[in-house]
Amino acid sequence: MPPAKRIAKAFPARETVEGAGVHLHRAFGHRELPHFDPFLMLDDFRAKRPEEYLPGFPRHPHRGIETVTYMLEGKIEHRDSLGHRGSVEAGGVQWMTAGSGIIHQEMPKPVNGRMGGFQLWVNLPRSHKMIDPRYQEVPASGIPIVSPEEGAKIRIICGTMDEVFGPVQDIVGYPEFFDVTLGPDVPFSHEVKAEHTAAAYVIAGSGNFDLLQEKELANRTMVLFGQEGRRVHIIAGSGGVRFLYLSGMPLRDPVAWKGPIAMNTEDELRQAFAEYRNGTFVRKH
């Protein structure tokens, strides 16, 4: 068996406010560039009080990235400049490739008084920054589940495990995005593709993410694995653990990033915002 990866960094998500006043926890973002390459940001918008999320994310642009919205509870209603509208329900995912540009809004809504989910931003390589926008939307029923160990449940959103493929396909860089639930003391082992960045974000319970350290990591802890080793190996604590697992091929491109737009140069960034102001931002109709 390939050697296990060690933890390079582990830190708590930090509280912040985004959109029109949405209270959330940022697992990683600007401060951590470029350690999570090709990923730019992961936001945790699980909230108990409606006033913390109902203001939502009104109309705003995106260019040069992909946004991945994964809901645990409640839903997010969305609409955009291309006439696309709908909602991401509990257990479902929306993988939006903004590419050359899209203007949209996302409004979290409770279901049975509960709402919570995550949004991941994936950088696009220089060669794909200006591709046509597109959506891949998958309901909860369309996400396959594998159980490599008794007491383990892995929802495969993107990537492959045990020869089972996630429904989100044709993504540059072949990223992996899993939702992993382990019962008490149950192990999880997964081989990481060569050179890929690998990370995990704990969303419930606790577990040991580095078997050479006798330390369990709990809810809202972000874990970045080191480059050495070819396999992540995790063991749930006595109460079980649930985490999001991410991996992807680093782009190693320069990043010019401001707000919802991530390009390669400051000139490209200025051009994008100028086009947004003058109404020429959306190129595909």
DAHUNOR-V684751 format. One record per backbone hydrogen bond with DSSP energy under -0.5 kcal/mol. CO is the residue of the C=O (numbers start at 0). NH is the residue of the N-H. If there is no record, write none. Layout:
co;nh
CO;NH
CO;NH
This chain:
co;nh
2;229
2;230
5;225
8;223
10;221
13;25
15;23
17;20
17;21
20;22
21;17
21;23
23;15
24;26
24;43
25;13
27;41
28;31
29;32
31;34
33;36
35;38
37;122
40;120
41;26
41;27
42;44
42;118
43;24
46;114
48;51
49;52
49;53
51;22
52;55
55;19
55;57
56;105
59;103
61;101
62;261
63;123
64;97
64;98
65;121
66;68
66;95
67;69
67;119
68;93
69;117
70;90
72;115
73;89
74;108
75;87
76;106
77;85
78;104
79;82
83;79
85;77
86;88
87;75
88;91
91;70
92;137
93;68
93;95
94;96
94;135
95;66
95;97
96;133
97;100
98;63
101;61
102;80
103;59
104;78
105;56
105;107
106;76
108;74
110;113
113;110
114;46
115;71
115;72
116;44
117;69
118;42
119;67
119;121
120;39
120;40
121;65
124;127
124;128
125;128
127;130
128;63
130;99
133;96
135;94
137;92
138;141
139;142
141;143
143;155
145;153
148;151
150;182
152;154
152;180
153;145
153;155
154;156
154;178
155;143
155;166
156;167
157;176
158;165
160;163
162;164
163;160
166;168
170;173
172;248
175;246
176;156
176;157
177;179
177;244
178;154
179;242
180;152
181;240
182;185
185;235
187;233
189;231
192;195
194;249
196;247
197;224
198;245
199;222
200;243
201;219
203;241
204;218
205;236
206;208
206;216
207;234
209;212
212;214
216;206
217;220
219;12
220;201
221;10
222;199
222;224
223;7
223;8
229;191
230;4
231;189
233;187
234;207
236;184
236;239
239;205
240;181
241;202
241;203
242;179
243;200
244;177
245;198
246;175
247;196
254;256
255;262
257;260
259;62
260;257
262;255
264;268
265;269
266;270
267;271
268;272
269;273
270;274
271;275
272;276
273;277
274;278
274;279
274;280
280;282
